[in-house]
Amino acid sequence: MQVDELHASFLRDGYCCVEGVIGPSEIEAIRDSVARDVRANSLLPPPQGYVPGFLRFNQAIAPYLAAPPVLALINKLFGPHARISMVTGSINGPGIPRGDLHADWPYNQKNASHIPAPYPDSVLHVLTMWMLTDFTEENGATIIIPGTHRMSDHPRKSGAADPKQPHPGEQRLLGKAGTVGVLDARMWHAIAPNVTGEERVAVIVRYAPWWLNLDPLRPGTADRADIVEANNGVESPVPALTRELFDTLPAEVRPLLSYGVAR
Ligand SMILES: O=C(O)CCC(=O)C(=O)O
């Protein structure tokens, strides 16, 4: 699919899939190394594997983060100087249960830093699922509700949908390993049960325009202290990259990540 088609389907449905970003000859080695380092560094116990700031531990997908079809779509959405806001290593292992339907930061009203609902109808943050195993109905391909990216609130029991209940409009983010699913962060989605005996492995990369304030996510900043910590708030941390590690990353990827380097 060309970028114009991807863009049109992203705007219409709230998501699109870019196939073949990582080729079949490379995928197995990348998956094995990512799975190993997610297991070794996870902040959550199995069946979940969750590693924020994953590039600190593993750089296997770094050469792909500026892949032309993905970056062209991001640039079409945000204009120049877009950046990567979060890189999270993820395993949804056998037995993982269904999660709550939610919109992502900065729309999730449970986060300490959020855009208060009703939020504006514009694309401000993008979540990409880098599928390192196939995403299937059985292994827990993400539950998505196309069209909900135009809602002005996240799902809540007292509102349009109970986050704990299946929604009539829900579908799955299906794809072959090597595909990148690109989601508007407003689109309601949830972890799906993995009923296979195999791990579902992914890296979740989020992209933001330069003008979205990411400091509430970054330990050590004034906004993190004032908005999150002072209110005992819930917020995923985005640890800084060291200058030494940053300097080893591919040149075309560095502009996307320079904002997150420790100063
Ligand atoms: O792992 C998944 O399928 C969904 C992850 C998710 O909901 C999130 O990162 O916000």
The ligand as a MOL file (V3000), in Angstrom:
LIG
                    3D

  0  0  0     0  0            999 V3000
M  V30 BEGIN CTAB
M  V30 COUNTS 10 9 0 0 0
M  V30 BEGIN ATOM
M  V30 1 O -0.4030 -5.8770 23.7560 0
M  V30 2 C -1.4430 -5.5320 23.1980 0
M  V30 3 O -2.0270 -6.2440 22.3760 0
M  V30 4 C -2.0850 -4.2100 23.5480 0
M  V30 5 C -1.1550 -3.2830 24.2740 0
M  V30 6 C -1.8590 -2.0560 24.7770 0
M  V30 7 O -3.0220 -2.0390 24.9810 0
M  V30 8 C -1.0930 -0.8380 25.0270 0
M  V30 9 O 0.1500 -0.8690 24.9990 0
M  V30 10 O -1.7200 0.2160 25.2660 0
M  V30 END ATOM
M  V30 BEGIN BOND
M  V30 1 2 1 2
M  V30 2 1 2 3
M  V30 3 1 2 4
M  V30 4 1 4 5
M  V30 5 1 5 6
M  V30 6 2 6 7
M  V30 7 1 6 8
M  V30 8 2 8 9
M  V30 9 1 8 10
M  V30 END BOND
M  V30 END CTAB
M  END
